[in-house]
Amino acid sequence: MGTIWKPHSDPAERMRRDDMYIDDCQHTFEHLAQTVLPAYLEELQGALAKPHAASLFAETGRGPATIAKDLGLAYDFSGCYVLLDADVPIYVGISRAVLSRLRQHFTGKTHFDASLAYAIAQRQLPTKGKRSAVMDDPVFNAAFGKAQTFLRGLSVAFIEIVNPLELYVFEPYAAMSLGTHEWNTFRTH
């Protein structure tokens, strides 16, 4: 039986191969950690100094294209966003379509779309059962609506990050740097 895949034993050869880059991210992890992520954090700090009202993303009849235009952006974008309560970061998220994702947080009707509102409602009104069944409970659904109202009262800042690996690695880096441990979690399902 033949070998299907064999790693290069020479580390220098592994580093020379273009096809060894993950998601075309051409940085070493050390360079990401020491240079790239801190630069993104500095850019995010600048965005945090001039956040946007979250309510902008929840207006009826205003989709991502309209919101992008109003913000002076050409299109929805891949990046990192931060929700702020009185200028204090409370949640860091990432998306390949940030403007669309923000709309979901503030107007979504399911636990998939509005996962943060669901988590807030669960903390205020712990309810057992499958998430879809919990969402059908009128008492819980009222708590969910209240959580979305709270979220719409926040502000939001964001930056564009195109490379998927840089984006995924930046999320916990930003969450830890900004101290959003109350609402950010990286547990898998």
N, C-alpha and C positions, 0 to 999 in steps of 0.2 A: 504494500500500500504506500503510495507516494505522499509526500508532504504537500499540503494545500498552501500553507503560508509559512514562511520562515523569516523571522526578523533579521535585519542586518546585525552582525555581531560587532561591527566597528561603529562606535558612537559617532565618530566624525562623518562616516558615510550616512548615518541616519540624519544628521544635521544638514547635509548637503542636498538631500532629496526634497525637491519642491512638493512632491505629493505627500509628504509627511506632515504638512501643516494641517492643523485642525481648523476647519471652516475658513481656510485661507488666512488665518491669523499668523502673521509671520514674525511674531515676537516670541522670545523665550518666556517661560513663566516668570523668571527673575526680572526680566525687562518689564513685563506687565505689572508685576507687583511694585517695582521700584520707580517706574517712570509713567507708564500709560495710565494705570488706575489713579494715581495721585493727580495727574493732569485732568482726567475726567472729573475727579472730585472738586478740583479747583474751579472748573467750568460750572459744575453743579452749584457750588457755593455762590457763584455769581448769579445764577438763575434764582437761587433761593432768596437773594436780596431783592428781587423784583418779581414776586409770584403773581399768578393770575387767579381770579375768583373761580372757585370750582363751579359755581352756578352757571358760568359761561358754557360749560360742557353739558349742561342738563336742560337747556332751553329746547322746548318742543319745536320741531321743524327745522332745526339747525344741525345738520350732519357734519361729519369730519371735514368735508371739503369746504363748507362755509366757515367753520371754525378756523381751519388753516388759513383761509383768506383773511379773516378778521385779525388773525395774529401775525399777518405778514409772512406766512409760510407758503411755500409752493404746493405742499401736499402733506398728508399724514406721514409719519416717519417712525422708524425704529429707534427706540431709546429707553431712557430711564426717567421715571417721574417720582416726585415726592409730594405727599399730602402733608399740609401744615395746619396746625391748630394754633392760632395766635402766634404765627411765625415759628412755632416749635414743630420740627419734623416728627410725624407720628407713623408714617408708612412709606416704604420704598417699594416701587414696582417696576417691572420692565415689560415691554411689549414690542412686537414688530409693527404695531400700529397704535402709537401712544394716544392719539386723539380719540380713536374709536374705543380704546380700552378705558379711558377716563369716562366717556359717555356710559359705558357699561356699568362702571362702579356707581355712578350717580342715578342711572335710570333703569338699569337691568331689573328683570322680574324674576330671575332664577338665582339659585345659589352658585351656579357656574358663572353667570355674568357679573353678579354683585357679591363676590366672595368675601370682601371685607365687611360689607354691610351684614352679611350672614354671620360672620364671626362675631361682630359687635352685638348683634341680636342674640346670638347663642350665649354670650357672656352675661347679658342682662336677663335673659330668660332661658336658662338651660332646658333644652327640649330633646328628648331621646327619640331615636327612630331614623329612618332613611331621610336624607336631606330633602328629597322631593316630597315626601309625606309631611315632613316638618313644615315645609313652605306652604302646604295646603291648610295648615292649622290657622284659623283666623286670628287667634291671639298672638301666635308667633309672627304671622304676616304683618300684624300691626307694629310689632317691635322691629321687624325688618324695615318697614316703611319709615319708622322713627330714626333708625340708624342711617338710612339713606338721606333723610332730611338733615341730620347732623353732618354727614359727609359733604352735602351740597353747600354747607355753610363754611367749609374750609377754603384754603387756597392751595394752589398747586404750582410746582415748578418742574421743569423738565429739560433734558438735553438729548441731542441726537447721538446715538452710538450705532453705527452701521454694522460692524462685524459681530456676528452672533456669539462667538466665544468671548470676546471682550465684554459684550452686553451681559451675558450670563455670569461671568466672573465679577463684574462690577456690582451687580445687585447686592450680594452679601457684603462686599467691601463697603458700599455706601450705607447699607443698613447698620453695619457695625460702627462705622465712622460717625453716623448721625444719631446713634442710640435709639433706633426704632424697634427695639426688642419686644415691646408690648404687643405689637400687631404683626411684625414680620416673623415668619417661621419658614424653615426650609425642610420640614419633615415631609417625607414622601408618603403617598397614599398607598 
